[in-house]
Amino acid sequence: MSAHPLLYLDSKGSQIVVEWADQLKTSNSLYATRPVNELRATTRECLNAYFAAIRKEDFEPLNAFIGSIASLRSSMGFSEHEVVDAFRAFRKLASDHLLQGLVEDEVEVEPASDVLDAICQVVDYSILRFSEIYYTALARQSD
């Protein structure tokens, strides 16, 4: 029996978090210097915030996460590009899992494109919001 794409992604949440954190840990960026447990915690928090935005159109958890990660990563010397790439990585991971579920007939076809679109929208929102915060903070530092 096929599952709704969001339920399917929920069932893959732990796997996505591990893959996402591992991808960051093996990247050619400052993420490679961070403990894997920290990366798993932040990717889990981001995943939960993404799902809240997609499911309930509740962007408060996502906004809170973006603010906290902007502060944390900028204090560690991360560039904007490194953090944007981390946000962006979820889009590919979630899409790959959904496509695999479709191939294996584990995901309902009809709502899949809507869920993929929603994933793209929340990731784009995160990137834009993060960039606003990042450049606002830089402007304040130069004043």
DSSP file (Angstrom, degrees, kcal/mol; ACC not computed):
  #  RESIDUE AA STRUCTURE BP1 BP2  ACC     N-H-->O    O-->H-N    N-H-->O    O-->H-N    TCO  KAPPA ALPHA  PHI   PSI    X-CA   Y-CA   Z-CA
    1    1 A M              0   0    0      0, 0.0     2,-0.2     0, 0.0   107,-0.1   0.000 360.0 360.0 360.0 133.8    0.0    0.0    0.0
    2    2 A S        -     0   0    0    105,-0.1   105,-0.3     1,-0.0     2,-0.3  -0.514 360.0-143.8 -80.8 144.5    1.3    3.4   -1.0
    3    3 A A  B     -a  107   0A   0    103,-2.6   105,-3.1    -2,-0.2    -1,-0.0  -0.713  28.1 -94.0-104.5 155.6    1.8    6.1    1.6
    4    4 A H     >  -     0   0    0     -2,-0.3     4,-2.6   103,-0.2     3,-0.4  -0.443  43.4-114.6 -60.6 142.2    1.2    9.9    1.3
    5    5 A P  H  > S+     0   0    0      0, 0.0     4,-2.6     0, 0.0     5,-0.2   0.832 115.0  51.6 -54.0 -36.3    4.6   11.4    0.5
    6    6 A L  H  > S+     0   0    0      2,-0.2     4,-2.3     1,-0.2     5,-0.1   0.901 110.7  47.5 -69.6 -38.4    4.8   13.3    3.8
    7    7 A L  H  > S+     0   0    0     -3,-0.4     4,-2.1     2,-0.2    -1,-0.2   0.900 112.0  51.2 -65.7 -39.3    4.1   10.2    5.8
    8    8 A Y  H  X S+     0   0    0     -4,-2.6     4,-1.0     2,-0.2    -2,-0.2   0.937 110.6  47.6 -62.3 -46.6    6.7    8.4    3.7
    9    9 A L  H  < S+     0   0    0     -4,-2.6     3,-0.4     1,-0.2     4,-0.3   0.877 108.2  56.4 -63.7 -36.2    9.3   11.1    4.4
   10   10 A D  H >< S+     0   0    0     -4,-2.3     3,-1.4     1,-0.2     4,-0.4   0.926 105.4  51.2 -56.6 -44.5    8.4   11.0    8.1
   11   11 A S  H 3< S+     0   0    0     -4,-2.1    -1,-0.2     1,-0.3    -2,-0.2   0.738 114.0  44.4 -67.3 -21.2    9.2    7.3    8.0
   12   12 A K  T 3X S+     0   0    0     -4,-1.0     4,-2.8    -3,-0.4    -1,-0.3   0.334  83.1 107.1-100.5   4.3   12.6    8.1    6.4
   13   13 A G  H <> S+     0   0    0     -3,-1.4     4,-2.5    -4,-0.3     5,-0.2   0.881  78.5  46.7 -54.4 -47.7   13.3   11.1    8.7
   14   14 A S  H  > S+     0   0    0     -4,-0.4     4,-2.1     1,-0.2    -1,-0.2   0.898 114.3  48.6 -63.8 -39.6   16.0    9.4   10.8
   15   15 A Q  H  > S+     0   0    0      2,-0.2     4,-2.6     1,-0.2    -2,-0.2   0.905 110.8  50.4 -66.4 -41.4   17.7    8.1    7.7
   16   16 A I  H  X S+     0   0    0     -4,-2.8     4,-3.0     2,-0.2     5,-0.2   0.916 109.5  51.6 -62.6 -42.9   17.6   11.5    6.0
   17   17 A V  H  X S+     0   0    0     -4,-2.5     4,-2.8    -5,-0.2     5,-0.2   0.924 111.7  46.4 -60.1 -45.7   19.1   13.1    9.1
   18   18 A V  H  X S+     0   0    0     -4,-2.1     4,-2.6     2,-0.2    -2,-0.2   0.933 115.5  45.6 -63.6 -46.3   22.0   10.7    9.1
   19   19 A E  H  X S+     0   0    0     -4,-2.6     4,-2.5     2,-0.2    -2,-0.2   0.911 114.2  49.0 -63.2 -42.3   22.6   11.1    5.4
   20   20 A W  H  X S+     0   0    0     -4,-3.0     4,-2.2    -5,-0.2    -2,-0.2   0.939 113.8  45.0 -63.5 -49.0   22.4   14.9    5.6
   21   21 A A  H  X S+     0   0    0     -4,-2.8     4,-2.7    -5,-0.2    -2,-0.2   0.901 113.8  50.1 -63.2 -41.2   24.8   15.1    8.6
   22   22 A D  H  X S+     0   0    0     -4,-2.6     4,-1.9    -5,-0.2    -1,-0.2   0.893 108.8  52.5 -64.5 -39.0   27.2   12.6    6.9
   23   23 A Q  H  < S+     0   0    0     -4,-2.5    -1,-0.2    -5,-0.2    -2,-0.2   0.915 112.6  44.7 -62.2 -42.8   27.1   14.7    3.7
   24   24 A L  H >< S+     0   0    0     -4,-2.2     3,-1.3     1,-0.2     5,-0.3   0.911 110.7  54.4 -65.8 -42.2   28.0   17.8    5.7
   25   25 A K  H 3< S+     0   0    0     -4,-2.7    -1,-0.2     1,-0.3    -2,-0.2   0.827 113.0  42.3 -62.8 -32.5   30.7   16.0    7.7
   26   26 A T  T 3< S+     0   0    0     -4,-1.9    -1,-0.3    -5,-0.2    -2,-0.2   0.314  93.9 112.0 -97.9   8.6   32.4   14.9    4.5
   27   27 A S  S <  S-     0   0    0     -3,-1.3     2,-1.1    -4,-0.2     5,-0.1  -0.274  80.7-111.5 -76.5 166.1   32.0   18.2    2.6
   28   28 A N  S    S+     0   0    0      3,-0.1     2,-0.3     4,-0.0    -1,-0.1  -0.499  89.2  81.8 -93.5  62.6   34.8   20.5    1.7
   29   29 A S  S >  S-     0   0    0     -2,-1.1     3,-1.5    -5,-0.3     4,-0.2  -0.859 101.7 -79.3-150.8-179.2   33.7   23.1    4.2
   30   30 A L  G >  S+     0   0    0      1,-0.3     3,-1.8    -2,-0.3     4,-0.4   0.713 116.2  77.5 -64.7 -18.7   33.8   24.0    7.9
   31   31 A Y  G >  S+     0   0    0      1,-0.3     3,-1.5     2,-0.2    -1,-0.3   0.830  82.2  66.7 -58.7 -29.9   31.1   21.5    8.5
   32   32 A A  G <  S+     0   0    0     -3,-1.5    -1,-0.3     1,-0.3    -2,-0.2   0.732  97.5  54.4 -62.9 -20.8   33.8   18.8    8.2
   33   33 A T  G <  S+     0   0    0     -3,-1.8    -1,-0.3    -4,-0.2    -2,-0.2   0.554  91.5  92.3 -89.3  -8.1   35.2   20.2   11.4
   34   34 A R  S <  S-     0   0    0     -3,-1.5     2,-0.1    -4,-0.4     5,-0.0  -0.583  86.9 -99.8 -90.2 148.6   32.0   19.8   13.4
   35   35 A P     >  -     0   0    0      0, 0.0     4,-2.0     0, 0.0     3,-0.4  -0.383  27.0-127.7 -64.2 141.5   31.1   16.8   15.5
   36   36 A V  H  > S+     0   0    0      1,-0.2     4,-2.6     2,-0.2     5,-0.2   0.840 108.8  58.5 -61.8 -33.1   28.7   14.5   13.8
   37   37 A N  H  > S+     0   0    0      2,-0.2     4,-2.1     1,-0.2    -1,-0.2   0.889 105.9  49.1 -63.9 -38.1   26.3   14.5   16.8
   38   38 A E  H  > S+     0   0    0     -3,-0.4     4,-2.5     2,-0.2     5,-0.2   0.928 111.6  49.2 -64.2 -44.7   26.0   18.3   16.5
   39   39 A L  H  X S+     0   0    0     -4,-2.0     4,-2.4     1,-0.2     5,-0.2   0.886 110.9  49.8 -64.0 -38.8   25.3   18.0   12.7
   40   40 A R  H  X S+     0   0    0     -4,-2.6     4,-2.1     2,-0.2    -1,-0.2   0.891 110.7  50.3 -66.6 -38.2   22.7   15.4   13.4
   41   41 A A  H  X S+     0   0    0     -4,-2.1     4,-2.2    -5,-0.2    -2,-0.2   0.925 114.1  43.3 -66.0 -43.8   21.0   17.6   16.0
   42   42 A T  H  X S+     0   0    0     -4,-2.5     4,-2.3     2,-0.2    -2,-0.2   0.878 114.5  49.0 -73.1 -35.8   20.9   20.6   13.8
   43   43 A T  H  X S+     0   0    0     -4,-2.4     4,-2.7    -5,-0.2    -1,-0.2   0.880 111.2  51.2 -70.0 -34.7   19.7   18.7   10.7
   44   44 A R  H  X S+     0   0    0     -4,-2.1     4,-2.6    -5,-0.2    -2,-0.2   0.931 111.1  48.0 -63.5 -45.2   17.0   17.0   12.8
   45   45 A E  H  X S+     0   0    0     -4,-2.2     4,-2.0     1,-0.2    -2,-0.2   0.909 113.6  47.0 -62.6 -41.9   15.9   20.4   14.1
   46   46 A C  H  X S+     0   0    0     -4,-2.3     4,-2.9     2,-0.2    -2,-0.2   0.922 110.8  52.0 -66.1 -43.7   15.8   21.8   10.5
   47   47 A L  H  X S+     0   0    0     -4,-2.7     4,-2.6     1,-0.2    -2,-0.2   0.929 110.4  48.4 -57.3 -47.0   13.9   18.7    9.2
   48   48 A N  H  X S+     0   0    0     -4,-2.6     4,-2.0     1,-0.2    -1,-0.2   0.888 112.5  48.8 -61.4 -39.4   11.3   19.2   11.9
   49   49 A A  H  X S+     0   0    0     -4,-2.0     4,-2.1     2,-0.2    13,-0.4   0.899 110.0  51.3 -68.4 -40.9   11.0   22.9   11.1
   50   50 A Y  H  X S+     0   0    0     -4,-2.9     4,-2.5     1,-0.2    -2,-0.2   0.941 110.6  49.0 -59.3 -46.8   10.7   22.1    7.4
   51   51 A F  H  X S+     0   0    0     -4,-2.6     4,-3.1     1,-0.2     5,-0.4   0.877 108.5  53.0 -63.2 -38.2    7.9   19.6    8.0
   52   52 A A  H  X S+     0   0    0     -4,-2.0     4,-1.9     1,-0.2     6,-1.8   0.907 111.8  46.5 -62.3 -40.9    6.0   22.1   10.3
   53   53 A A  H  X S+     0   0    0     -4,-2.1     4,-0.8     4,-0.3    -2,-0.2   0.902 117.3  42.8 -67.9 -40.6    6.2   24.6    7.4
   54   54 A I  H  < S+     0   0    0     -4,-2.5    -2,-0.2    -5,-0.2    -3,-0.2   0.941 122.5  36.2 -71.1 -47.8    5.1   22.1    4.8
   55   55 A R  H  < S+     0   0    0     -4,-3.1    -3,-0.2    -5,-0.2    -2,-0.2   0.939 136.2  14.2 -72.8 -50.0    2.3   20.4    6.8
   56   56 A K  H  < S-     0   0    0     -4,-1.9    -3,-0.2    -5,-0.4    -1,-0.2   0.344  93.1-119.2-113.5   4.2    0.8   23.2    8.9
   57   57 A E     <  +     0   0    0     -4,-0.8     2,-0.8    -5,-0.3    -4,-0.3   0.857  64.0 149.6  53.3  35.0    2.1   26.3    7.1
   58   58 A D        +     0   0    0     -6,-1.8     4,-0.4     1,-0.1    -1,-0.2  -0.870  19.6 171.9-101.1 103.8    3.7   27.1   10.5
   59   59 A F     >  +     0   0    0     -2,-0.8     4,-3.0     1,-0.2     5,-0.2   0.449  54.5  92.4 -93.9  -1.5    6.9   29.0    9.8
   60   60 A E  H  > S+     0   0    0      1,-0.2     4,-2.7     2,-0.2     5,-0.2   0.941  87.5  46.6 -60.5 -48.7    7.7   29.9   13.4
   61   61 A P  H  > S+     0   0    0      0, 0.0     4,-2.4     0, 0.0    -1,-0.2   0.902 115.0  48.2 -60.1 -37.3    9.9   26.8   14.0
   62   62 A L  H  > S+     0   0    0     -4,-0.4     4,-2.8   -13,-0.4    -2,-0.2   0.921 112.0  48.0 -68.4 -43.6   11.7   27.4   10.7
   63   63 A N  H  X S+     0   0    0     -4,-3.0     4,-2.3     2,-0.2    -1,-0.2   0.907 112.8  49.3 -62.2 -41.5   12.2   31.1   11.5
   64   64 A A  H  X S+     0   0    0     -4,-2.7     4,-2.3    -5,-0.2    -2,-0.2   0.918 112.7  47.5 -63.7 -43.0   13.5   30.3   14.9
   65   65 A F  H  X S+     0   0    0     -4,-2.4     4,-3.1    -5,-0.2     5,-0.3   0.939 110.7  50.9 -63.4 -46.4   15.9   27.7   13.5
   66   66 A I  H  X S+     0   0    0     -4,-2.8     4,-2.2     1,-0.2    -2,-0.2   0.914 111.6  48.4 -58.9 -44.0   17.2   30.0   10.8
   67   67 A G  H  X S+     0   0    0     -4,-2.3     4,-1.8     2,-0.2    -1,-0.2   0.916 114.9  44.3 -62.2 -43.8   17.9   32.7   13.4
   68   68 A S  H  X S+     0   0    0     -4,-2.3     4,-2.6     1,-0.2    -2,-0.2   0.899 114.9  47.2 -71.0 -39.3   19.7   30.4   15.7
   69   69 A I  H  X S+     0   0    0     -4,-3.1     4,-2.8     2,-0.2     5,-0.4   0.855 109.6  54.8 -72.3 -32.0   21.7   28.7   13.0
   70   70 A A  H  X S+     0   0    0     -4,-2.2     4,-1.9    -5,-0.3     5,-0.2   0.931 112.9  42.7 -62.7 -44.4   22.7   32.0   11.5
   71   71 A S  H  X S+     0   0    0     -4,-1.8     4,-1.8    -5,-0.2    -2,-0.2   0.937 117.4  46.3 -66.2 -46.9   24.0   33.2   14.9
   72   72 A L  H  X S+     0   0    0     -4,-2.6     4,-0.8     1,-0.2    -2,-0.2   0.955 116.8  41.3 -62.1 -53.1   25.7   29.9   15.6
   73   73 A R  H  <>S+     0   0    0     -4,-2.8     5,-2.5     1,-0.2     3,-0.4   0.861 113.3  52.3 -69.9 -35.7   27.4   29.4   12.2
   74   74 A S  H ><5S+     0   0    0     -4,-1.9     3,-1.3    -5,-0.4    -1,-0.2   0.889 106.7  54.3 -67.7 -35.2   28.5   33.0   11.8
   75   75 A S  H 3<5S+     0   0    0     -4,-1.8    -1,-0.2     1,-0.3    -2,-0.2   0.731 107.8  51.8 -68.2 -19.7   30.1   32.9   15.2
   76   76 A M  T 3<5S-     0   0    0     -4,-0.8    -1,-0.3    -3,-0.4    -2,-0.2   0.403 122.1-106.8 -94.6   0.0   32.1   29.9   14.0
   77   77 A G  T < 5 +     0   0    0     -3,-1.3    -3,-0.2    -4,-0.3     2,-0.1   0.623  62.5 158.3  87.2  12.9   33.3   31.6   10.9
   78   78 A F      < -     0   0    0     -5,-2.5    -1,-0.2    -6,-0.1     2,-0.1  -0.442  38.3-125.3 -69.4 142.9   31.1   29.8    8.4
   79   79 A S     >  -     0   0    0     -2,-0.1     4,-1.6     1,-0.1     5,-0.2  -0.458  20.9-112.6 -80.9 161.1   30.5   31.6    5.1
   80   80 A E  H  > S+     0   0    0      1,-0.2     4,-2.7     2,-0.2     5,-0.2   0.915 117.2  56.6 -57.4 -43.1   27.0   32.3    3.8
   81   81 A H  H  > S+     0   0    0      1,-0.2     4,-2.5     2,-0.2    -1,-0.2   0.874 102.9  53.6 -60.1 -40.1   27.6   29.8    1.0
   82   82 A E  H  > S+     0   0    0      2,-0.2     4,-1.4     1,-0.2    -1,-0.2   0.917 112.7  43.0 -62.6 -43.0   28.4   27.0    3.3
   83   83 A V  H  X S+     0   0    0     -4,-1.6     4,-2.3     2,-0.2    -2,-0.2   0.900 112.2  53.2 -72.0 -39.9   25.2   27.4    5.3
   84   84 A V  H  X S+     0   0    0     -4,-2.7     4,-2.7     1,-0.2    -2,-0.2   0.916 107.5  52.3 -59.6 -42.8   23.1   27.9    2.2
   85   85 A D  H  X S+     0   0    0     -4,-2.5     4,-1.7     1,-0.2    -1,-0.2   0.863 107.3  52.9 -61.6 -34.9   24.5   24.6    0.8
   86   86 A A  H  X S+     0   0    0     -4,-1.4     4,-0.7     2,-0.2    -2,-0.2   0.916 111.0  45.6 -67.3 -42.5   23.5   22.9    4.0
   87   87 A F  H >X S+     0   0    0     -4,-2.3     3,-0.9     1,-0.2     4,-0.5   0.929 113.1  51.5 -61.2 -44.1   19.9   24.1    3.6
   88   88 A R  H >X S+     0   0    0     -4,-2.7     4,-1.0     1,-0.2     3,-0.9   0.797  94.3  71.6 -65.4 -30.8   19.9   23.2    0.0
   89   89 A A  H 3X S+     0   0    0     -4,-1.7     4,-2.2     1,-0.3    -1,-0.2   0.828  88.9  63.0 -58.4 -32.9   21.1   19.6    0.6
   90   90 A F  H <X S+     0   0    0     -3,-0.9     4,-3.1    -4,-0.7     5,-0.4   0.892  95.3  59.8 -59.8 -39.2   17.7   18.7    2.1
   91   91 A R  H <X S+     0   0    0     -3,-0.9     4,-2.2    -4,-0.5    -1,-0.2   0.924 109.6  41.5 -56.4 -47.4   16.0   19.3   -1.2
   92   92 A K  H  X S+     0   0    0     -4,-1.0     4,-2.8     2,-0.2    -1,-0.2   0.917 115.8  49.2 -68.7 -43.5   18.1   16.7   -3.0
   93   93 A L  H  X S+     0   0    0     -4,-2.2     4,-2.2     2,-0.2    -2,-0.2   0.945 114.6  43.9 -61.8 -48.4   17.9   14.1   -0.1
   94   94 A A  H  X S+     0   0    0     -4,-3.1     4,-2.5     1,-0.2    -1,-0.2   0.915 115.0  49.6 -64.2 -42.5   14.1   14.4    0.3
   95   95 A S  H  X S+     0   0    0     -4,-2.2     4,-2.8    -5,-0.4     5,-0.2   0.919 110.0  50.8 -62.5 -44.3   13.6   14.3   -3.5
   96   96 A D  H  X S+     0   0    0     -4,-2.8     4,-2.3     1,-0.2    -1,-0.2   0.911 111.6  47.9 -60.5 -42.4   15.8   11.3   -3.9
   97   97 A H  H  X S+     0   0    0     -4,-2.2     4,-2.4     2,-0.2    -2,-0.2   0.919 112.7  48.4 -65.4 -42.8   13.9    9.4   -1.1
   98   98 A L  H  X S+     0   0    0     -4,-2.5     4,-2.2     2,-0.2    -2,-0.2   0.923 111.6  49.3 -63.3 -43.4   10.5   10.4   -2.6
   99   99 A L  H  X S+     0   0    0     -4,-2.8     4,-2.4     2,-0.2    -1,-0.2   0.898 110.7  50.3 -63.3 -40.0   11.6    9.2   -6.1
  100  100 A Q  H  X S+     0   0    0     -4,-2.3     4,-2.2    -5,-0.2    -1,-0.2   0.905 109.9  51.1 -63.2 -40.8   12.9    5.9   -4.7
  101  101 A G  H  <>S+     0   0    0     -4,-2.4     5,-3.4     2,-0.2     6,-1.0   0.866 109.7  49.9 -64.2 -36.2    9.5    5.5   -2.9
  102  102 A L  H ><5S+     0   0    0     -4,-2.2     3,-1.3     3,-0.2    -2,-0.2   0.921 110.2  49.9 -66.5 -43.9    7.7    6.1   -6.2
  103  103 A V  H 3<5S+     0   0    0     -4,-2.4    -2,-0.2     1,-0.3    -1,-0.2   0.893 113.5  45.9 -60.7 -40.1    9.8    3.6   -8.0
  104  104 A E  T 3<5S-     0   0    0     -4,-2.2    -1,-0.3    -5,-0.2    -2,-0.2   0.360 114.0-119.5 -86.3   6.0    9.2    1.0   -5.3
  105  105 A D  T < 5S+     0   0    0     -3,-1.3    -3,-0.2    -5,-0.1    -2,-0.1   0.813  82.0 119.5  60.5  33.6    5.5    1.9   -5.3
  106  106 A E      < +     0   0    0     -5,-3.4  -103,-2.6    -6,-0.2     2,-0.4   0.475  61.5  64.1-102.0  -6.7    5.6    2.9   -1.7
  107  107 A V  B    S-a    3   0A   0     -6,-1.0  -103,-0.2  -105,-0.3     2,-0.2  -0.958  88.0-112.8-124.1 136.2    4.5    6.5   -2.3
  108  108 A E        -     0   0    0   -105,-3.1     4,-0.4    -2,-0.4    -6,-0.1  -0.468  23.9-149.4 -63.8 132.1    1.2    7.8   -3.7
  109  109 A V  S >> S+     0   0    0     -2,-0.2     3,-1.2     1,-0.2     4,-0.7   0.925  83.6  63.6 -71.7 -46.3    1.8    9.3   -7.0
  110  110 A E  T 34 S+     0   0    0      1,-0.3     3,-0.4     2,-0.2     4,-0.4   0.879 109.9  34.1 -53.3 -52.3   -0.9   12.0   -7.1
  111  111 A P  T 3> S+     0   0    0      0, 0.0     4,-2.2     0, 0.0    -1,-0.3   0.542  95.3  91.2 -83.5  -2.1    0.3   14.2   -4.2
  112  112 A A  H <> S+     0   0    0     -3,-1.2     4,-2.7    -4,-0.4     5,-0.2   0.899  85.0  48.8 -61.6 -42.5    4.1   13.6   -4.8
  113  113 A S  H  X S+     0   0    0     -4,-0.7     4,-2.3    -3,-0.4    -1,-0.2   0.875 110.6  51.8 -68.1 -33.7    4.5   16.6   -7.1
  114  114 A D  H  > S+     0   0    0     -4,-0.4     4,-2.3     2,-0.2    -1,-0.2   0.902 111.6  47.1 -65.2 -39.8    2.8   18.9   -4.6
  115  115 A V  H  X S+     0   0    0     -4,-2.2     4,-2.5     2,-0.2    -2,-0.2   0.910 111.3  50.6 -68.9 -41.7    5.0   17.7   -1.8
  116  116 A L  H  X S+     0   0    0     -4,-2.7     4,-2.3     1,-0.2    -2,-0.2   0.909 111.3  49.4 -60.4 -41.3    8.1   18.1   -4.0
  117  117 A D  H  X S+     0   0    0     -4,-2.3     4,-2.4     2,-0.2    -2,-0.2   0.915 110.3  50.1 -63.2 -43.1    7.0   21.7   -4.8
  118  118 A A  H  X S+     0   0    0     -4,-2.3     4,-2.5     2,-0.2     5,-0.2   0.885 108.9  52.4 -63.7 -38.8    6.4   22.4   -1.1
  119  119 A I  H  X S+     0   0    0     -4,-2.5     4,-2.3     2,-0.2     5,-0.2   0.942 110.2  48.1 -61.1 -47.3    9.9   21.1   -0.3
  120  120 A C  H  X S+     0   0    0     -4,-2.3     4,-2.6     1,-0.2    -2,-0.2   0.906 111.5  51.3 -59.9 -41.8   11.4   23.4   -2.9
  121  121 A Q  H  X S+     0   0    0     -4,-2.4     4,-2.6     2,-0.2    -2,-0.2   0.917 111.3  45.0 -64.9 -44.4    9.4   26.3   -1.5
  122  122 A V  H  X S+     0   0    0     -4,-2.5     4,-2.4     2,-0.2    -1,-0.2   0.870 113.9  49.8 -71.3 -33.7   10.5   25.9    2.1
  123  123 A V  H  X S+     0   0    0     -4,-2.3     4,-2.4    -5,-0.2    -2,-0.2   0.939 112.7  47.2 -66.7 -44.8   14.1   25.4    1.2
  124  124 A D  H  X S+     0   0    0     -4,-2.6     4,-2.5    -5,-0.2     5,-0.2   0.915 111.8  51.3 -60.3 -43.0   14.0   28.5   -1.0
  125  125 A Y  H  X S+     0   0    0     -4,-2.6     4,-2.9     1,-0.2     5,-0.2   0.926 109.9  50.0 -58.0 -46.1   12.4   30.4    1.8
  126  126 A S  H  X S+     0   0    0     -4,-2.4     4,-2.8     1,-0.2     5,-0.2   0.908 110.8  48.7 -60.9 -43.5   15.1   29.2    4.2
  127  127 A I  H  X S+     0   0    0     -4,-2.4     4,-2.4     2,-0.2    -1,-0.2   0.930 114.4  44.8 -64.1 -45.9   17.9   30.3    1.9
  128  128 A L  H  X S+     0   0    0     -4,-2.5     4,-2.2     2,-0.2    -2,-0.2   0.932 115.6  46.9 -64.0 -45.6   16.3   33.7    1.4
  129  129 A R  H  X S+     0   0    0     -4,-2.9     4,-2.2    -5,-0.2    -2,-0.2   0.919 112.7  49.3 -63.9 -44.3   15.6   34.3    5.0
  130  130 A F  H  X S+     0   0    0     -4,-2.8     4,-3.0    -5,-0.2    -1,-0.2   0.929 110.1  51.2 -60.0 -45.2   19.0   33.1    6.1
  131  131 A S  H  X S+     0   0    0     -4,-2.4     4,-2.7    -5,-0.2     5,-0.3   0.892 108.5  52.0 -61.4 -40.2   20.7   35.4    3.6
  132  132 A E  H  X S+     0   0    0     -4,-2.2     4,-2.1     2,-0.2    -1,-0.2   0.945 113.6  43.4 -59.2 -47.9   18.6   38.4    4.9
  133  133 A I  H  X S+     0   0    0     -4,-2.2     4,-2.4     2,-0.2    -2,-0.2   0.923 114.0  51.2 -63.9 -44.9   19.7   37.7    8.4
  134  134 A Y  H  X S+     0   0    0     -4,-3.0     4,-2.0     1,-0.2    -2,-0.2   0.931 114.2  41.6 -60.3 -49.2   23.3   37.1    7.4
  135  135 A Y  H  X S+     0   0    0     -4,-2.7     4,-2.2     2,-0.2    -1,-0.2   0.813 112.1  54.8 -74.5 -28.8   23.7   40.3    5.4
  136  136 A T  H  X S+     0   0    0     -4,-2.1     4,-2.0    -5,-0.3    -1,-0.2   0.917 109.7  48.0 -64.9 -42.7   21.9   42.3    8.0
  137  137 A A  H  X S+     0   0    0     -4,-2.4     4,-2.0     2,-0.2    -2,-0.2   0.896 111.2  50.5 -65.1 -40.0   24.3   41.1   10.7
  138  138 A L  H  X S+     0   0    0     -4,-2.0     4,-1.6     1,-0.2    -1,-0.2   0.912 108.8  51.6 -63.4 -42.1   27.3   41.9    8.4
  139  139 A A  H  X S+     0   0    0     -4,-2.2     4,-0.6     1,-0.2    -1,-0.2   0.888 109.7  49.8 -62.7 -38.9   25.9   45.4    7.8
  140  140 A R  H >< S+     0   0    0     -4,-2.0     3,-0.7     1,-0.2    -1,-0.2   0.879 107.8  54.2 -67.0 -37.6   25.6   46.0   11.6
  141  141 A Q  H 3< S+     0   0    0     -4,-2.0    -1,-0.2     1,-0.2    -2,-0.2   0.832 107.2  50.4 -65.8 -31.3   29.1   44.8   12.2
  142  142 A S  H 3<        0   0    0     -4,-1.6    -1,-0.2     1,-0.2    -2,-0.2   0.602 360.0 360.0 -84.4 -10.0   30.5   47.3    9.7
  143  143 A D    <<        0   0    0     -3,-0.7    -1,-0.2    -4,-0.6    -2,-0.2   0.479 360.0 360.0 -77.4 360.0   28.7   50.2   11.3
